[in-house]
Amino acid sequence: MDVLSPLALSGPELRRHARRSPDLRGRRIGVLDNSKPNADVLLGRVAELLAERAGAGPIRTWRKPGASRPAANLAEVLAASDVLLTGSAD
C-alpha cells in the first residue's frame, strides 16, 4: 500500500503584487470574455461602471473561442489594456 502525504515538499513561493495605479482615470479597459453564458454581460457592465465612476476608458473587448480554450491573442490583449477584466459567469 502506498500512503501519499497531502503536505507540500516545500513552502509556497512568495511573489510581490504588481504595482497598482492610484486611480483609473484614462486607463484603457480590456475585457477578455471567456465565452461562458452571460460573461459578456457581466464583464461589459463592470467595464462600463469603471468608465463611468472612475473615469477609465476606452473599453475594448476580446472573446475567447471557448471557456476551456486558451486566449490565442493574449499578447495583443495585454498590450492594449491597462486594466484587464476576465472571469467566469453563468
KOLGU-4560 file (N, C-alpha, C; in nm, 3 decimals, padded with zeros to 5 digits):
<recs>
<n_xx: 00.085 n_yy: -00.117 n_zz: 00.000 ca_xx: 00.000 ca_yy: 00.000 ca_zz: 00.000 c_xx: 00.089 c_yy: 00.123 c_zz: 00.000 mol: A seq: 1 type: MET>
<n_xx: 00.054 n_yy: 00.219 n_zz: -00.087 ca_xx: 00.123 ca_yy: 00.348 ca_zz: -00.091 c_xx: 00.041 c_yy: 00.448 c_zz: -00.012 mol: A seq: 2 type: ASP>
<n_xx: 00.108 n_yy: 00.523 n_zz: 00.075 ca_xx: 00.044 ca_yy: 00.629 ca_zz: 00.151 c_xx: 00.102 c_yy: 00.761 c_zz: 00.101 mol: A seq: 3 type: VAL>
<n_xx: 00.016 n_yy: 00.849 n_zz: 00.054 ca_xx: 00.060 ca_yy: 00.977 ca_zz: 00.000 c_xx: 00.028 c_yy: 01.087 c_zz: 00.099 mol: A seq: 4 type: LEU>
<n_xx: 00.121 n_yy: 01.178 n_zz: 00.114 ca_xx: 00.103 ca_yy: 01.291 ca_zz: 00.204 c_xx: 00.049 c_yy: 01.410 c_zz: 00.126 mol: A seq: 5 type: SER>
<n_xx: -00.053 n_yy: 01.480 n_zz: 00.179 ca_xx: -00.104 ca_yy: 01.600 ca_zz: 00.113 c_xx: -00.018 c_yy: 01.723 c_zz: 00.138 mol: A seq: 6 type: PRO>
<n_xx: 00.086 n_yy: 01.710 n_zz: 00.217 ca_xx: 00.172 ca_yy: 01.825 ca_zz: 00.250 c_xx: 00.269 c_yy: 01.852 c_zz: 00.137 mol: A seq: 7 type: LEU>
<n_xx: 00.292 n_yy: 01.979 n_zz: 00.110 ca_xx: 00.387 ca_yy: 02.017 ca_zz: 00.006 c_xx: 00.529 c_yy: 01.987 c_zz: 00.051 mol: A seq: 8 type: ALA>
<n_xx: 00.614 n_yy: 01.960 n_zz: -00.045 ca_xx: 00.753 ca_yy: 01.932 ca_zz: -00.014 c_xx: 00.831 c_yy: 02.059 c_zz: 00.019 mol: A seq: 9 type: LEU>
<n_xx: 00.783 n_yy: 02.171 n_zz: -00.030 ca_xx: 00.849 ca_yy: 02.298 ca_zz: 00.000 c_xx: 00.742 c_yy: 02.403 c_zz: 00.028 mol: A seq: 10 type: SER>
<n_xx: 00.783 n_yy: 02.513 n_zz: 00.086 ca_xx: 00.689 ca_yy: 02.620 ca_zz: 00.119 c_xx: 00.644 c_yy: 02.694 c_zz: -00.006 mol: A seq: 11 type: GLY>
<n_xx: 00.540 n_yy: 02.775 n_zz: 00.006 ca_xx: 00.491 ca_yy: 02.850 ca_zz: -00.109 c_xx: 00.591 c_yy: 02.956 c_zz: -00.151 mol: A seq: 12 type: PRO>
<n_xx: 00.599 n_yy: 02.978 n_zz: -00.280 ca_xx: 00.687 ca_yy: 03.082 ca_zz: -00.333 c_xx: 00.620 c_yy: 03.218 c_zz: -00.313 mol: A seq: 13 type: GLU>
<n_xx: 00.691 n_yy: 03.309 n_zz: -00.250 ca_xx: 00.635 ca_yy: 03.443 ca_zz: -00.225 c_xx: 00.664 c_yy: 03.533 c_zz: -00.344 mol: A seq: 14 type: LEU>
<n_xx: 00.563 n_yy: 03.604 n_zz: -00.389 ca_xx: 00.578 ca_yy: 03.697 ca_zz: -00.500 c_xx: 00.517 c_yy: 03.830 c_zz: -00.461 mol: A seq: 15 type: ARG>
<n_xx: 00.572 n_yy: 03.935 n_zz: -00.516 ca_xx: 00.517 ca_yy: 04.068 ca_zz: -00.492 c_xx: 00.399 c_yy: 04.092 c_zz: -00.585 mol: A seq: 16 type: ARG>
<n_xx: 00.302 n_yy: 04.167 n_zz: -00.538 ca_xx: 00.190 ca_yy: 04.206 ca_zz: -00.622 c_xx: 00.238 c_yy: 04.305 c_zz: -00.727 mol: A seq: 17 type: HIS>
<n_xx: 00.170 n_yy: 04.308 n_zz: -00.840 ca_xx: 00.201 ca_yy: 04.407 ca_zz: -00.942 c_xx: 00.173 c_yy: 04.546 c_zz: -00.886 mol: A seq: 18 type: ALA>
<n_xx: 00.248 n_yy: 04.645 n_zz: -00.930 ca_xx: 00.224 ca_yy: 04.782 ca_zz: -00.885 c_xx: 00.086 c_yy: 04.827 c_zz: -00.929 mol: A seq: 19 type: ARG>
<n_xx: 00.019 n_yy: 04.896 n_zz: -00.843 ca_xx: -00.116 ca_yy: 04.944 ca_zz: -00.870 c_xx: -00.114 c_yy: 05.095 c_zz: -00.891 mol: A seq: 20 type: ARG>
<n_xx: -00.195 n_yy: 05.141 n_zz: -00.982 ca_xx: -00.211 ca_yy: 05.283 ca_zz: -01.006 c_xx: -00.304 c_yy: 05.340 c_zz: -00.899 mol: A seq: 21 type: SER>
<n_xx: -00.281 n_yy: 05.463 n_zz: -00.853 ca_xx: -00.368 ca_yy: 05.520 ca_zz: -00.750 c_xx: -00.511 c_yy: 05.546 c_zz: -00.800 mol: A seq: 22 type: PRO>
<n_xx: -00.530 n_yy: 05.565 n_zz: -00.931 ca_xx: -00.665 ca_yy: 05.581 ca_zz: -00.983 c_xx: -00.673 c_yy: 05.525 c_zz: -01.126 mol: A seq: 23 type: ASP>
<n_xx: -00.792 n_yy: 05.515 n_zz: -01.178 ca_xx: -00.815 ca_yy: 05.454 ca_zz: -01.309 c_xx: -00.844 c_yy: 05.557 c_zz: -01.419 mol: A seq: 24 type: LEU>
<n_xx: -00.835 n_yy: 05.684 n_zz: -01.385 ca_xx: -00.869 ca_yy: 05.788 ca_zz: -01.480 c_xx: -00.787 c_yy: 05.773 c_zz: -01.609 mol: A seq: 25 type: ARG>
<n_xx: -00.857 n_yy: 05.757 n_zz: -01.722 ca_xx: -00.793 ca_yy: 05.746 ca_zz: -01.852 c_xx: -00.730 c_yy: 05.611 c_zz: -01.883 mol: A seq: 26 type: GLY>
<n_xx: -00.738 n_yy: 05.517 n_zz: -01.792 ca_xx: -00.678 ca_yy: 05.385 ca_zz: -01.814 c_xx: -00.762 c_yy: 05.305 c_zz: -01.914 mol: A seq: 27 type: ARG>
<n_xx: -00.694 n_yy: 05.238 n_zz: -02.006 ca_xx: -00.762 ca_yy: 05.156 ca_zz: -02.108 c_xx: -00.812 c_yy: 05.027 c_zz: -02.043 mol: A seq: 28 type: ARG>
<n_xx: -00.940 n_yy: 04.998 n_zz: -02.061 ca_xx: -01.001 ca_yy: 04.879 ca_zz: -02.003 c_xx: -01.010 c_yy: 04.771 c_zz: -02.109 mol: A seq: 29 type: ILE>
<n_xx: -00.952 n_yy: 04.656 n_zz: -02.080 ca_xx: -00.966 ca_yy: 04.540 ca_zz: -02.166 c_xx: -01.062 c_yy: 04.442 c_zz: -02.102 mol: A seq: 30 type: GLY>
<n_xx: -01.148 n_yy: 04.383 n_zz: -02.184 ca_xx: -01.241 ca_yy: 04.281 ca_zz: -02.138 c_xx: -01.211 c_yy: 04.154 c_zz: -02.218 mol: A seq: 31 type: VAL>
<n_xx: -01.173 n_yy: 04.048 n_zz: -02.148 ca_xx: -01.149 ca_yy: 03.919 ca_zz: -02.213 c_xx: -01.265 c_yy: 03.826 c_zz: -02.175 mol: A seq: 32 type: LEU>
<n_xx: -01.360 n_yy: 03.816 n_zz: -02.266 ca_xx: -01.480 ca_yy: 03.735 ca_zz: -02.248 c_xx: -01.442 c_yy: 03.588 c_zz: -02.270 mol: A seq: 33 type: ASP>
<n_xx: -01.472 n_yy: 03.502 n_zz: -02.174 ca_xx: -01.435 ca_yy: 03.361 ca_zz: -02.186 c_xx: -01.541 c_yy: 03.277 c_zz: -02.258 mol: A seq: 34 type: ASN>
<n_xx: -01.643 n_yy: 03.339 n_zz: -02.311 ca_xx: -01.750 ca_yy: 03.274 ca_zz: -02.388 c_xx: -01.850 c_yy: 03.196 c_zz: -02.303 mol: A seq: 35 type: SER>
<n_xx: -01.841 n_yy: 03.203 n_zz: -02.173 ca_xx: -01.943 ca_yy: 03.138 ca_zz: -02.090 c_xx: -02.070 c_yy: 03.224 c_zz: -02.095 mol: A seq: 36 type: LYS>
<n_xx: -02.185 n_yy: 03.159 n_zz: -02.073 ca_xx: -02.309 ca_yy: 03.235 ca_zz: -02.077 c_xx: -02.307 c_yy: 03.354 c_zz: -01.980 mol: A seq: 37 type: PRO>
<n_xx: -02.343 n_yy: 03.469 n_zz: -02.030 ca_xx: -02.354 ca_yy: 03.594 ca_zz: -01.954 c_xx: -02.222 c_yy: 03.657 c_zz: -01.913 mol: A seq: 38 type: ASN>
<n_xx: -02.109 n_yy: 03.598 n_zz: -01.949 ca_xx: -01.980 ca_yy: 03.660 ca_zz: -01.915 c_xx: -01.969 c_yy: 03.796 c_zz: -01.982 mol: A seq: 39 type: ALA>
<n_xx: -02.014 n_yy: 03.806 n_zz: -02.108 ca_xx: -02.006 ca_yy: 03.933 ca_zz: -02.178 c_xx: -02.091 c_yy: 04.040 c_zz: -02.110 mol: A seq: 40 type: ASP>
<n_xx: -02.207 n_yy: 04.001 n_zz: -02.059 ca_xx: -02.296 ca_yy: 04.096 ca_zz: -01.991 c_xx: -02.233 c_yy: 04.144 c_zz: -01.860 mol: A seq: 41 type: VAL>
<n_xx: -02.185 n_yy: 04.050 n_zz: -01.780 ca_xx: -02.125 ca_yy: 04.084 ca_zz: -01.651 c_xx: -02.000 c_yy: 04.170 c_zz: -01.668 mol: A seq: 42 type: LEU>
<n_xx: -01.906 n_yy: 04.124 n_zz: -01.748 ca_xx: -01.780 ca_yy: 04.196 ca_zz: -01.764 c_xx: -01.800 c_yy: 04.330 c_zz: -01.834 mol: A seq: 43 type: LEU>
<n_xx: -01.890 n_yy: 04.333 n_zz: -01.931 ca_xx: -01.919 ca_yy: 04.458 ca_zz: -02.001 c_xx: -01.977 c_yy: 04.562 c_zz: -01.907 mol: A seq: 44 type: GLY>
<n_xx: -02.065 n_yy: 04.520 n_zz: -01.818 ca_xx: -02.126 ca_yy: 04.614 ca_zz: -01.723 c_xx: -02.023 c_yy: 04.665 c_zz: -01.623 mol: A seq: 45 type: ARG>
<n_xx: -01.936 n_yy: 04.576 n_zz: -01.574 ca_xx: -01.831 ca_yy: 04.620 ca_zz: -01.482 c_xx: -01.739 c_yy: 04.721 c_zz: -01.552 mol: A seq: 46 type: VAL>
<n_xx: -01.705 n_yy: 04.696 n_zz: -01.678 ca_xx: -01.622 ca_yy: 04.790 ca_zz: -01.753 c_xx: -01.691 c_yy: 04.925 c_zz: -01.768 mol: A seq: 47 type: ALA>
<n_xx: -01.821 n_yy: 04.922 n_zz: -01.800 ca_xx: -01.897 ca_yy: 05.047 ca_zz: -01.811 c_xx: -01.897 c_yy: 05.125 c_zz: -01.681 mol: A seq: 48 type: GLU>
<n_xx: -01.914 n_yy: 05.055 n_zz: -01.570 ca_xx: -01.914 ca_yy: 05.122 ca_zz: -01.439 c_xx: -01.778 c_yy: 05.180 c_zz: -01.406 mol: A seq: 49 type: LEU>
<n_xx: -01.671 n_yy: 05.110 n_zz: -01.442 ca_xx: -01.536 ca_yy: 05.166 ca_zz: -01.420 c_xx: -01.517 c_yy: 05.293 c_zz: -01.502 mol: A seq: 50 type: LEU>
<n_xx: -01.563 n_yy: 05.291 n_zz: -01.625 ca_xx: -01.551 ca_yy: 05.410 ca_zz: -01.709 c_xx: -01.634 c_yy: 05.524 c_zz: -01.652 mol: A seq: 51 type: ALA>
<n_xx: -01.755 n_yy: 05.493 n_zz: -01.609 ca_xx: -01.848 ca_yy: 05.595 ca_zz: -01.558 c_xx: -01.803 c_yy: 05.652 c_zz: -01.424 mol: A seq: 52 type: GLU>
<n_xx: -01.769 n_yy: 05.565 n_zz: -01.331 ca_xx: -01.743 ca_yy: 05.609 ca_zz: -01.193 c_xx: -01.598 c_yy: 05.645 c_zz: -01.165 mol: A seq: 53 type: ARG>
<n_xx: -01.505 n_yy: 05.585 n_zz: -01.240 ca_xx: -01.364 ca_yy: 05.609 ca_zz: -01.211 c_xx: -01.293 c_yy: 05.685 c_zz: -01.322 mol: A seq: 54 type: ALA>
<n_xx: -01.367 n_yy: 05.717 n_zz: -01.429 ca_xx: -01.307 ca_yy: 05.793 ca_zz: -01.539 c_xx: -01.216 c_yy: 05.709 c_zz: -01.627 mol: A seq: 55 type: GLY>
<n_xx: -01.227 n_yy: 05.577 n_zz: -01.617 ca_xx: -01.146 ca_yy: 05.489 ca_zz: -01.701 c_xx: -01.205 c_yy: 05.483 c_zz: -01.840 mol: A seq: 56 type: ALA>
<n_xx: -01.127 n_yy: 05.434 n_zz: -01.934 ca_xx: -01.175 ca_yy: 05.416 ca_zz: -02.070 c_xx: -01.066 c_yy: 05.451 c_zz: -02.167 mol: A seq: 57 type: GLY>
<n_xx: -01.073 n_yy: 05.412 n_zz: -02.287 ca_xx: -01.180 ca_yy: 05.343 ca_zz: -02.356 c_xx: -01.186 c_yy: 05.193 c_zz: -02.320 mol: A seq: 58 type: PRO>
<n_xx: -01.294 n_yy: 05.128 n_zz: -02.365 ca_xx: -01.316 ca_yy: 04.985 ca_zz: -02.339 c_xx: -01.298 c_yy: 04.909 c_zz: -02.469 mol: A seq: 59 type: ILE>
<n_xx: -01.220 n_yy: 04.802 n_zz: -02.462 ca_xx: -01.202 ca_yy: 04.714 ca_zz: -02.578 c_xx: -01.227 c_yy: 04.571 c_zz: -02.533 mol: A seq: 60 type: ARG>
<n_xx: -01.298 n_yy: 04.494 n_zz: -02.616 ca_xx: -01.337 ca_yy: 04.358 ca_zz: -02.579 c_xx: -01.281 c_yy: 04.255 c_zz: -02.676 mol: A seq: 61 type: THR>
<n_xx: -01.236 n_yy: 04.144 n_zz: -02.621 ca_xx: -01.194 ca_yy: 04.027 ca_zz: -02.697 c_xx: -01.274 c_yy: 03.908 c_zz: -02.647 mol: A seq: 62 type: TRP>
<n_xx: -01.293 n_yy: 03.808 n_zz: -02.732 ca_xx: -01.370 ca_yy: 03.689 ca_zz: -02.695 c_xx: -01.289 c_yy: 03.564 c_zz: -02.724 mol: A seq: 63 type: ARG>
<n_xx: -01.275 n_yy: 03.479 n_zz: -02.623 ca_xx: -01.209 ca_yy: 03.351 ca_zz: -02.641 c_xx: -01.302 c_yy: 03.257 c_zz: -02.718 mol: A seq: 64 type: LYS>
<n_xx: -01.247 n_yy: 03.158 n_zz: -02.789 ca_xx: -01.334 ca_yy: 03.065 ca_zz: -02.864 c_xx: -01.412 c_yy: 02.971 c_zz: -02.775 mol: A seq: 65 type: PRO>
<n_xx: -01.377 n_yy: 02.961 n_zz: -02.650 ca_xx: -01.449 ca_yy: 02.876 ca_zz: -02.555 c_xx: -01.386 c_yy: 02.889 c_zz: -02.418 mol: A seq: 66 type: GLY>
<n_xx: -01.463 n_yy: 02.859 n_zz: -02.313 ca_xx: -01.415 ca_yy: 02.877 ca_zz: -02.176 c_xx: -01.293 c_yy: 02.793 c_zz: -02.145 mol: A seq: 67 type: ALA>
<n_xx: -01.283 n_yy: 02.674 n_zz: -02.205 ca_xx: -01.169 ca_yy: 02.586 ca_zz: -02.176 c_xx: -01.055 c_yy: 02.603 c_zz: -02.276 mol: A seq: 68 type: SER>
<n_xx: -01.069 n_yy: 02.694 n_zz: -02.369 ca_xx: -00.966 ca_yy: 02.718 ca_zz: -02.471 c_xx: -00.881 c_yy: 02.838 c_zz: -02.431 mol: A seq: 69 type: ARG>
<n_xx: -00.751 n_yy: 02.833 n_zz: -02.459 ca_xx: -00.666 ca_yy: 02.947 ca_zz: -02.423 c_xx: -00.691 c_yy: 03.066 c_zz: -02.516 mol: A seq: 70 type: PRO>
<n_xx: -00.659 n_yy: 03.182 n_zz: -02.468 ca_xx: -00.669 ca_yy: 03.303 ca_zz: -02.549 c_xx: -00.547 c_yy: 03.308 c_zz: -02.641 mol: A seq: 71 type: ALA>
<n_xx: -00.569 n_yy: 03.296 n_zz: -02.770 ca_xx: -00.459 ca_yy: 03.292 ca_zz: -02.866 c_xx: -00.391 c_yy: 03.428 c_zz: -02.881 mol: A seq: 72 type: ALA>
<n_xx: -00.463 n_yy: 03.534 n_zz: -02.855 ca_xx: -00.414 ca_yy: 03.670 ca_zz: -02.877 c_xx: -00.380 c_yy: 03.741 c_zz: -02.745 mol: A seq: 73 type: ASN>
<n_xx: -00.331 n_yy: 03.670 n_zz: -02.649 ca_xx: -00.308 ca_yy: 03.727 ca_zz: -02.516 c_xx: -00.209 c_yy: 03.843 c_zz: -02.519 mol: A seq: 74 type: LEU>
<n_xx: -00.105 n_yy: 03.835 n_zz: -02.601 ca_xx: -00.009 ca_yy: 03.945 ca_zz: -02.609 c_xx: -00.077 c_yy: 04.073 c_zz: -02.657 mol: A seq: 75 type: ALA>
<n_xx: -00.166 n_yy: 04.061 n_zz: -02.754 ca_xx: -00.241 ca_yy: 04.178 ca_zz: -02.805 c_xx: -00.331 c_yy: 04.236 c_zz: -02.696 mol: A seq: 76 type: GLU>
<n_xx: -00.399 n_yy: 04.148 n_zz: -02.624 ca_xx: -00.490 ca_yy: 04.190 ca_zz: -02.516 c_xx: -00.412 c_yy: 04.268 c_zz: -02.410 mol: A seq: 77 type: VAL>
<n_xx: -00.300 n_yy: 04.215 n_zz: -02.367 ca_xx: -00.220 ca_yy: 04.280 ca_zz: -02.263 c_xx: -00.160 c_yy: 04.412 c_zz: -02.310 mol: A seq: 78 type: LEU>
<n_xx: -00.116 n_yy: 04.416 n_zz: -02.436 ca_xx: -00.056 ca_yy: 04.539 ca_zz: -02.488 c_xx: -00.158 c_yy: 04.652 c_zz: -02.501 mol: A seq: 79 type: ALA>
<n_xx: -00.284 n_yy: 04.618 n_zz: -02.523 ca_xx: -00.388 ca_yy: 04.719 ca_zz: -02.545 c_xx: -00.466 c_yy: 04.755 c_zz: -02.419 mol: A seq: 80 type: ALA>
<n_xx: -00.428 n_yy: 04.698 n_zz: -02.304 ca_xx: -00.506 ca_yy: 04.718 ca_zz: -02.182 c_xx: -00.417 c_yy: 04.764 c_zz: -02.066 mol: A seq: 81 type: SER>
<n_xx: -00.469 n_yy: 04.861 n_zz: -01.991 ca_xx: -00.405 ca_yy: 04.898 ca_zz: -01.864 c_xx: -00.471 c_yy: 04.823 c_zz: -01.749 mol: A seq: 82 type: ASP>
<n_xx: -00.599 n_yy: 04.792 n_zz: -01.767 ca_xx: -00.679 ca_yy: 04.718 ca_zz: -01.669 c_xx: -00.747 c_yy: 04.608 c_zz: -01.749 mol: A seq: 83 type: VAL>
<n_xx: -00.740 n_yy: 04.485 n_zz: -01.699 ca_xx: -00.800 ca_yy: 04.373 ca_zz: -01.771 c_xx: -00.904 c_yy: 04.305 c_zz: -01.684 mol: A seq: 84 type: LEU>
<n_xx: -01.024 n_yy: 04.291 n_zz: -01.738 ca_xx: -01.131 ca_yy: 04.218 ca_zz: -01.670 c_xx: -01.151 c_yy: 04.086 c_zz: -01.741 mol: A seq: 85 type: LEU>
<n_xx: -01.150 n_yy: 03.979 n_zz: -01.666 ca_xx: -01.182 ca_yy: 03.848 ca_zz: -01.720 c_xx: -01.239 c_yy: 03.765 c_zz: -01.608 mol: A seq: 86 type: THR>
<n_xx: -01.310 n_yy: 03.663 n_zz: -01.640 ca_xx: -01.369 ca_yy: 03.581 ca_zz: -01.536 c_xx: -01.471 c_yy: 03.487 c_zz: -01.592 mol: A seq: 87 type: GLY>
<n_xx: -01.551 n_yy: 03.436 n_zz: -01.503 ca_xx: -01.649 ca_yy: 03.335 ca_zz: -01.538 c_xx: -01.787 c_yy: 03.380 c_zz: -01.495 mol: A seq: 88 type: SER>
<n_xx: -01.885 n_yy: 03.346 n_zz: -01.576 ca_xx: -02.023 ca_yy: 03.377 ca_zz: -01.540 c_xx: -02.115 c_yy: 03.273 c_zz: -01.601 mol: A seq: 89 type: ALA>
<n_xx: -02.220 n_yy: 03.245 n_zz: -01.535 ca_xx: -02.322 ca_yy: 03.152 ca_zz: -01.587 c_xx: -02.460 c_yy: 03.211 c_zz: -01.564 mol: A seq: 90 type: ASP>
</recs>
